[in-house]
Amino acid sequence: MQLLLLFMASMLPANWLYHALIVGLPATRGIDVLFAADMATALSAGVAFALVRCGKFHLAITLFLSMLLLGMAASALAVGFQLLMFDQTHILLSLVVGGLVLGRQALWTIFSTLQVVFGIGMAVDAHRLAVTGKPIAIAFGNAPSVVLSYLVITVVIDRCVHALLKALKESKTRGEQLVAEIAERERAQSQLFHAQKMEAVGRVAGGIAHDFDNILSVILGYAAARERLAGAGTRALLEALEGIEQATRRAMTVSRRLLTFSRDDRGQPEHFDADLVLREFAPMLQQLCGARVRVELQHAPDVALPVLMDRSRFELMLLNLAANARDAMPSGGRLRISTDSDATNGYAVLTLTDTGMGMEPQIRQHIFEPFYTTKPVHQGTGLGLDVVSRVMDDCGGVIEVDSAPGRGTRFTLKVPLQRRAGN
């Protein structure tokens, strides 16, 4: 629209200048009025352009169209209808701009105003015909076709404006719906995030409870054997107290995991010998499994198994696997834990084999899923093997399972060997 106004403001004076200097101005009656009307229209177009730039769009177009219609009325009064219709650009421009910019009501107002302008021009032509003695009916001969033609043009513009307004309304409605859908999606995402957060909190709480249960089982085992230990002498009591101290320290490690949950803490990796830690940890595993389950260790002779991982999580992983083995042997049995080195592939290999009930294939494929358990309610959380799986993932290790009903279960843990720099 700004380009149109700028064009009108410059084109009308340039057109008159071109005719005055090159073509020559015709000696037509009312030429001065036509010139004044065009200059007034050009001036209004320039003012309208400035108003549009200032943000007063509606006022600018109203001013421009008003001056355009006044100019056409003055021209019709000065030269008559026949000469006015010689150039119909202004007439069509007023209808199109008025309909598209100011709306349907303005469109029909302009159409009615144009009929008055046409009537003024025809009346002027009729007066001149009467002066020359010619029939005045000649002046109104084109009235029906002109009125009908511009009525059709106005109806077409009106329908186009109506369709455009309808499309804009639908677009606005779709935009509002889209905003509402985005808001609803954001709300749903917020609810999903909250639900996932609560699920994660529940998962961590369940894992912490599971680990504490294993640790407390060790402490309870030592406490239950207090009379037997008292009869065995001071050394046995000291070893039992040392085991309780180790279990308590592991409980403190578990509580620190809960405090660092929001940071997604992966523990504090350190270098240690997996075989040496297993030997130090064996009494606690035996205490966890109870008297009916015999824990046996088989070590790789003279082979160190240096690994880099969080030691407390390594021990908790062993506790979870031992607790699972114990639960799989309610009538007692044997848990054999062996260590070896797979130097070719760069793994420290720990194998835990029990003589328990074993698992069906359909159960075995789900055992690492969180909260999956075949134990009765209040006897299992389904988080023990999930913890083992996550610990192995964090250290880049591999876990393999071999089990069948009646044949027991064997877990093979392959932890990457990590020697200290310089060794």
Secondary structure in CASP SS format (residue, H / E / C, confidence):
PFRMAT SS
TARGET T0000
AUTHOR 0000-0000-0000
METHOD secondary structure of the structure
MODEL  1
M C 1.00
Q H 1.00
L H 1.00
L H 1.00
L H 1.00
L H 1.00
F H 1.00
M H 1.00
A H 1.00
S H 1.00
M H 1.00
L H 1.00
P H 1.00
A H 1.00
N H 1.00
W H 1.00
L H 1.00
Y H 1.00
H H 1.00
A H 1.00
L H 1.00
I H 1.00
V H 1.00
G C 1.00
L C 1.00
P C 1.00
A C 1.00
T C 1.00
R C 1.00
G C 1.00
I H 1.00
D H 1.00
V H 1.00
L H 1.00
F H 1.00
A H 1.00
A H 1.00
D H 1.00
M H 1.00
A H 1.00
T H 1.00
A H 1.00
L H 1.00
S H 1.00
A H 1.00
G H 1.00
V H 1.00
A H 1.00
F H 1.00
A H 1.00
L H 1.00
V H 1.00
R H 1.00
C C 1.00
G C 1.00
K C 1.00
F H 1.00
H H 1.00
L H 1.00
A H 1.00
I H 1.00
T H 1.00
L H 1.00
F H 1.00
L H 1.00
S H 1.00
M H 1.00
L H 1.00
L H 1.00
L H 1.00
G H 1.00
M H 1.00
A H 1.00
A H 1.00
S H 1.00
A H 1.00
L H 1.00
A H 1.00
V H 1.00
G C 1.00
F H 1.00
Q H 1.00
L H 1.00
L H 1.00
M C 1.00
F C 1.00
D C 1.00
Q C 1.00
T H 1.00
H H 1.00
I H 1.00
L H 1.00
L H 1.00
S H 1.00
L H 1.00
V H 1.00
V H 1.00
G H 1.00
G H 1.00
L H 1.00
V H 1.00
L H 1.00
G C 1.00
R H 1.00
Q H 1.00
A H 1.00
L H 1.00
W H 1.00
T H 1.00
I H 1.00
F H 1.00
S H 1.00
T H 1.00
L H 1.00
Q H 1.00
V H 1.00
V H 1.00
F H 1.00
G H 1.00
I H 1.00
G H 1.00
M H 1.00
A H 1.00
V H 1.00
D H 1.00
A H 1.00
H H 1.00
R H 1.00
L H 1.00
A H 1.00
V H 1.00
T H 1.00
G C 1.00
K C 1.00
P C 1.00
I H 1.00
A H 1.00
I H 1.00
A H 1.00
F H 1.00
G C 1.00
N C 1.00
A H 1.00
P H 1.00
S H 1.00
V H 1.00
V H 1.00
L H 1.00
S H 1.00
Y H 1.00
L H 1.00
V H 1.00
I H 1.00
T H 1.00
V H 1.00
V H 1.00
I H 1.00
D H 1.00
R H 1.00
C H 1.00
V H 1.00
H H 1.00
A H 1.00
L H 1.00
L H 1.00
K H 1.00
A H 1.00
L H 1.00
K H 1.00
E H 1.00
S H 1.00
K H 1.00
T H 1.00
R H 1.00
G H 1.00
E H 1.00
Q H 1.00
L H 1.00
V H 1.00
A H 1.00
E H 1.00
I H 1.00
A H 1.00
E H 1.00
R H 1.00
E H 1.00
R H 1.00
A H 1.00
Q H 1.00
S H 1.00
Q H 1.00
L H 1.00
F H 1.00
H H 1.00
A H 1.00
Q H 1.00
K H 1.00
M H 1.00
E H 1.00
A H 1.00
V H 1.00
G H 1.00
R H 1.00
V H 1.00
A H 1.00
G H 1.00
G H 1.00
I H 1.00
A H 1.00
H H 1.00
D H 1.00
F H 1.00
D H 1.00
N H 1.00
I H 1.00
L H 1.00
S H 1.00
V H 1.00
I H 1.00
L H 1.00
G H 1.00
Y H 1.00
A H 1.00
A H 1.00
A C 1.00
R H 1.00
E H 1.00
R H 1.00
L H 1.00
A H 1.00
G H 1.00
A H 1.00
G C 1.00
T H 1.00
R H 1.00
A H 1.00
L H 1.00
L H 1.00
E H 1.00
A H 1.00
L H 1.00
E H 1.00
G H 1.00
I H 1.00
E H 1.00
Q H 1.00
A H 1.00
T H 1.00
R H 1.00
R H 1.00
A H 1.00
M H 1.00
T H 1.00
V H 1.00
S H 1.00
R H 1.00
R H 1.00
L H 1.00
L H 1.00
T C 1.00
F H 1.00
S H 1.00
R H 1.00
D C 1.00
D C 1.00
R C 1.00
G C 1.00
Q C 1.00
P C 1.00
E E 1.00
H E 1.00
F E 1.00
D E 1.00
A H 1.00
D H 1.00
L H 1.00
V H 1.00
L H 1.00
R H 1.00
E H 1.00
F H 1.00
A H 1.00
P H 1.00
M H 1.00
L H 1.00
Q H 1.00
Q H 1.00
L H 1.00
C H 1.00
G C 1.00
A C 1.00
R C 1.00
V E 1.00
R E 1.00
V E 1.00
E E 1.00
L E 1.00
Q E 1.00
H C 1.00
A C 1.00
P C 1.00
D C 1.00
V C 1.00
A C 1.00
L C 1.00
P E 1.00
V E 1.00
L E 1.00
M E 1.00
D C 1.00
R H 1.00
S H 1.00
R H 1.00
F H 1.00
E H 1.00
L H 1.00
M H 1.00
L H 1.00
L H 1.00
N H 1.00
L H 1.00
A H 1.00
A H 1.00
N H 1.00
A H 1.00
R H 1.00
D H 1.00
A C 1.00
M C 1.00
P C 1.00
S C 1.00
G C 1.00
G E 1.00
R E 1.00
L E 1.00
R E 1.00
I E 1.00
S E 1.00
T E 1.00
D E 1.00
S E 1.00
D E 1.00
A C 1.00
T C 1.00
N C 1.00
G C 1.00
Y E 1.00
A E 1.00
V E 1.00
L E 1.00
T E 1.00
L E 1.00
T E 1.00
D E 1.00
T C 1.00
G C 1.00
M C 1.00
G C 1.00
M C 1.00
E C 1.00
P H 1.00
Q H 1.00
I H 1.00
R H 1.00
Q C 1.00
H C 1.00
I C 1.00
F C 1.00
E C 1.00
P C 1.00
F C 1.00
Y C 1.00
T C 1.00
T C 1.00
K C 1.00
P C 1.00
V C 1.00
H C 1.00
Q C 1.00
G C 1.00
T C 1.00
G C 1.00
L C 1.00
G H 1.00
L H 1.00
D H 1.00
V H 1.00
V H 1.00
S H 1.00
R H 1.00
V H 1.00
M H 1.00
D H 1.00
D H 1.00
C H 1.00
G C 1.00
G C 1.00
V E 1.00
I E 1.00
E E 1.00
V E 1.00
D E 1.00
S E 1.00
A E 1.00
P C 1.00
G C 1.00
R C 1.00
G E 1.00
T E 1.00
R E 1.00
F E 1.00
T E 1.00
L E 1.00
K E 1.00
V E 1.00
P E 1.00
L E 1.00
Q C 1.00
R C 1.00
R C 1.00
A C 1.00
G C 1.00
N C 1.00
END
